[in-house]
């Protein structure tokens, strides 16, 4: 029977060998994909003088204009405080406009401006090209399945 010192020495070697043969976890793969996409989007959007987070917020508004800052923050995956700063910045660039709610003057709605729509239109081709490149090795059926599976994973974490 090996002593404690021998067991401690052999465990990391065994564990390391075992880890080398196991596939990475799904969470690791998803995070690696997120980082790769983020890096490519950063490169793509930099000449447009817009960040990935700002781009995300603008795309949310393009799909659902007139949301509150809190709702925009939730749908853009940032905190309310970060979104407040981002909306101020985007408003100063003329990309969004705030307007008071007719029934509750304290509640502000955020709208995408024509300049914001034009900026998104200039970004669209590059973003579509990036997505096509990422999915290039997948069939239409695989793409659909991947989208559905990712949506299901998100729902599982949201508790929906």
C-alpha positions in Angstrom: 0.0 0.0 0.0 1.5 3.3 -1.1 2.2 6.0 1.5 0.4 9.4 1.6 3.3 11.1 -0.1 3.2 8.6 -3.0 -0.6 9.0 -3.4 -0.4 12.7 -3.5 2.3 12.6 -6.2 0.4 10.1 -8.4 -3.0 11.7 -8.2 -2.2 14.8 -10.2 -0.5 12.7 -12.8 -3.5 10.5 -13.1 -5.9 13.4 -13.1 -4.0 15.3 -15.7 -3.9 12.3 -18.0 -7.6 11.8 -17.5 -8.4 15.4 -18.3 -6.4 15.3 -21.5 -8.6 12.6 -22.9 -11.9 14.1 -21.9 -13.7 16.5 -24.2 -14.1 20.1 -22.9 -17.3 20.9 -21.0 -20.1 22.5 -22.9 -19.8 25.6 -20.8 -16.1 25.9 -21.8 -16.9 25.5 -25.5 -19.7 28.1 -25.3 -17.4 30.5 -23.5 -14.7 30.0 -26.1 -17.2 30.6 -28.9 -18.4 33.8 -27.1 -14.9 35.1 -26.8 -14.1 34.3 -30.4 -17.2 36.0 -31.6 -16.7 39.0 -29.3 -13.1 39.5 -30.6 -14.3 39.4 -34.3 -17.2 41.7 -33.6 -14.8 44.1 -31.8 -12.6 44.2 -35.0 -15.7 44.6 -37.2 -17.3 47.4 -35.2 -14.3 49.4 -34.3 -14.2 51.4 -37.6 -17.9 52.3 -37.0 -16.9 53.8 -33.6 -19.3 51.5 -31.7 -18.7 48.8 -29.1 -20.2 45.3 -29.1 -22.4 46.2 -26.2 -23.7 49.3 -28.0 -24.3 47.2 -31.1 -26.2 44.7 -29.1 -28.4 47.4 -27.5 -29.1 49.0 -31.0 -30.1 45.6 -32.4 -32.5 45.1 -29.5 -34.0 48.4 -30.2 -34.3 47.6 -33.9 -36.4 44.6 -33.0 -38.3 46.3 -30.2 -38.2 50.0 -30.3 -39.5 52.1 -27.4 -38.4 49.9 -24.5 -37.4 51.2 -21.1 -33.8 51.5 -20.1 -34.3 48.6 -17.6 -35.8 46.4 -20.2 -33.1 47.3 -22.7 -30.5 46.4 -20.1 -32.0 43.0 -19.5 -32.2 42.2 -23.2 -28.7 43.5 -23.8 -27.1 41.5 -21.0 -25.8 44.5 -19.0 -26.7 46.1 -15.7 -29.2 49.0 -15.5 -26.3 51.3 -14.5 -24.2 50.3 -17.5 -27.2 50.7 -19.8 -27.9 54.2 -18.4 -24.4 55.3 -19.3 -24.6 53.6 -22.6 -27.9 55.2 -23.5 -26.4 58.6 -22.6 -23.4 57.9 -24.9 -25.6 56.6 -27.8 -27.9 59.6 -27.4 -25.0 62.0 -27.6 -24.0 60.3 -30.9 -27.6 60.7 -32.2 -28.2 56.9 -32.3 -31.0 56.8 -29.8 -33.6 59.2 -28.4 -35.3 59.2 -25.1 -39.0 60.2 -24.6 -41.2 60.3 -21.6 -44.0 57.8 -21.2 -47.3 59.6 -21.8 -49.0 57.9 -18.7 -45.9 58.0 -16.4 -43.6 61.0 -17.0 -40.8 59.4 -14.9 -40.6 56.4 -17.2 -38.5 56.9 -20.3 -38.7 55.0 -23.5 -35.7 54.6 -25.8 -36.1 54.8 -29.5 -33.7 54.0 -32.3 -33.1 57.1 -34.5 -32.7 57.1 -38.2 -28.9 57.6 -37.6 -29.0 54.5 -35.4 -30.8 52.5 -38.1 -28.3 53.7 -40.7 -25.4 52.6 -38.5 -26.9 49.1 -38.1 -27.4 48.9 -41.8 -23.7 49.6 -42.3 -22.8 46.9 -39.8 -25.2 44.3 -41.2 -23.2 42.9 -44.1 -20.1 42.4 -41.9 -22.1 40.8 -39.1 -23.9 38.5 -41.5 -20.5 37.5 -43.1 -19.1 36.7 -39.7 -22.1 34.5 -38.9 -21.8 32.8 -42.2 -18.1 32.1 -41.7 -18.8 30.7 -38.2 -21.5 28.4 -39.5 -19.9 27.6 -42.8 -19.3 24.0 -42.0 -22.9 23.3 -41.0 -25.8 22.3 -43.2 -29.1 24.3 -43.0 -30.5 21.5 -40.9 -27.6 21.6 -38.5 -27.8 25.4 -38.3 -31.5 25.2 -37.4 -30.8 22.4 -34.9 -28.0 24.4 -33.3 -30.2 27.5 -33.0 -33.0 25.5 -31.4 -30.6 23.7 -29.0 -29.1 27.0 -27.9 -32.5 28.5 -27.4 -33.5 25.5 -25.3 -30.3 25.8 -23.2 -31.1 29.5 -22.6 -34.7 28.6 -21.5 -33.4 26.0 -19.1 -31.2 28.6 -17.4 -34.0 31.2 -17.4 -36.4 28.7 -15.8 -38.9 29.2 -18.7 
